[in-house]
């Protein structure tokens, strides 16, 4: 609700901006960084689910699993190429939808 209040305030002050009616919604097709974030999240969750012992949800275990996941995808150029190439499809779909 705060976002709408901010938009109304900006409109009242004559500030031109891209509001919710113009800006595309959160879409993995339009933002490859969201895909990377989801991949990292899923990988870390999988690693955490496979941890044993009392410390499975400790800060140190979480940090270790995040670092492992980042190392694993750091040099995965195919992943990043696929994500960047997928942007064209997303842009075409957005344009076809009148966005």
RAPE-V128745 format. One record per residue. N is the residue number from 1. NEAR is the number of other ideal C-beta (glycine too) atoms within 8 Angstrom. Layout:
N,NEAR + N,NEAR
//
This chain:
1,4 + 2,5 + 3,7 + 4,8 + 5,8 + 6,8 + 7,11 + 8,8 + 9,8 + 10,9 + 11,9 + 12,6 + 13,6 + 14,5 + 15,6 + 16,3 + 17,6 + 18,4 + 19,8 + 20,7 + 21,4 + 22,5 + 23,7 + 24,6 + 25,4 + 26,4 + 27,9 + 28,8 + 29,10 + 30,9 + 31,9 + 32,11 + 33,6 + 34,10 + 35,11 + 36,11 + 37,8 + 38,9 + 39,10 + 40,12 + 41,8 + 42,8 + 43,11 + 44,12 + 45,8 + 46,8 + 47,11 + 48,12 + 49,6 + 50,6 + 51,11 + 52,4 + 53,5 + 54,3 + 55,8 + 56,9 + 57,7 + 58,7 + 59,5 + 60,7 + 61,12 + 62,11 + 63,8 + 64,8 + 65,12 + 66,10 + 67,8 + 68,9 + 69,12 + 70,9 + 71,7 + 72,8 + 73,12 + 74,6 + 75,4 + 76,8 + 77,6 + 78,6 + 79,9 + 80,10 + 81,8 + 82,8 + 83,11 + 84,8 + 85,7 + 86,11 + 87,11 + 88,7 + 89,8 + 90,11 + 91,9 + 92,8 + 93,9 + 94,11 + 95,8 + 96,6 + 97,6 + 98,4 + 99,5
//
